[in-house]
Structures are given as C-alpha cells and as structure tokens.
C-alpha cells in the first residue's frame, strides 16, 4: 500500500517511533527505502511517561529510526 501511495503521488508520511512499538517505521523503511527524493517523512518524539524507559531523541536517533 505504501509503494502504491507513493506511486500515486503521496509525498508526505506521518509516523512516530512509538506507533506499533517501532513496527510502523520498519514497514515504511522496508516498503520505500531508498526514499523518493520528493517524499517527506514526518516523525514525532515524546518524553517518557512516569515509569516508562527513556528513549533517546537525538537528531541521529530520530532519523535512524525512520
């Protein structure tokens, strides 16, 4: 579905590392890498909630996960 969407002109995909415990990003990467030049991947980061492990949110880590 992602390949078809990109072929039809979808140029923006919104994702986040915590969607599907990281599976969403893995599916996007598997379907679309190498990414088309016109594709914009938007992601979000969040602070850990009380009791949850902290996740790194450096620019490298954020870009690496997508």
N, C-alpha and C positions, 0 to 999 in steps of 0.2 A: 504494500500500500504506500509506503514512503517513497519508493522509487517511482511509482506511478504519479504520486502527487508532485514530485519534483519535475517529472517529465511534462506534466500539465501546467507548470509554471508557478507552483507554490515555491516561494522564495524565503519563507520565514517559518522556523520551527521553534516552538517554545518548550523548553524542557527543564528539568532540575534533577540533581543527583539523587534526591530522596524520592523521586517518582519510581515506584516499583522497586525500591531498595537498590537503585542503580541499574536495573534491567532495562529501563526505557532508554538510557543513554547508550547502553551496549547494543540495543536493537537499531538505534539511529546510526551508530557507527558502522555496524555490520551492513546495513542496507545502503548507506550513502557514501561511505569513505572510498576513494578520495572525494571530498565535498565539492560540488559545483561552485564555481567562483562567485556566482550571484546568490548563493544560499547564505542566509543569516541564521545562526543558531543562537537563541537567547536562553540564558540559564539564570537560575536564582540560587542564592546561598541563604542559609539561615543560621541563627545561633542555636546551639544545642539547648533543648529544654532541660529543666532540672531532672537529674537522674539519668540523662542520656549521655553517651560518649560524645566528646567534642570532635567535630570534623574540621579538617584544615580547609581554609578558604583563601589560600594564597592565589594570585593570578595563575601561577603554573598549575596548581592542583585543580582549579576550576576548569581551565582549558584542557587539561589532560583527561578529565572525566567525560568530556564530550568529544 
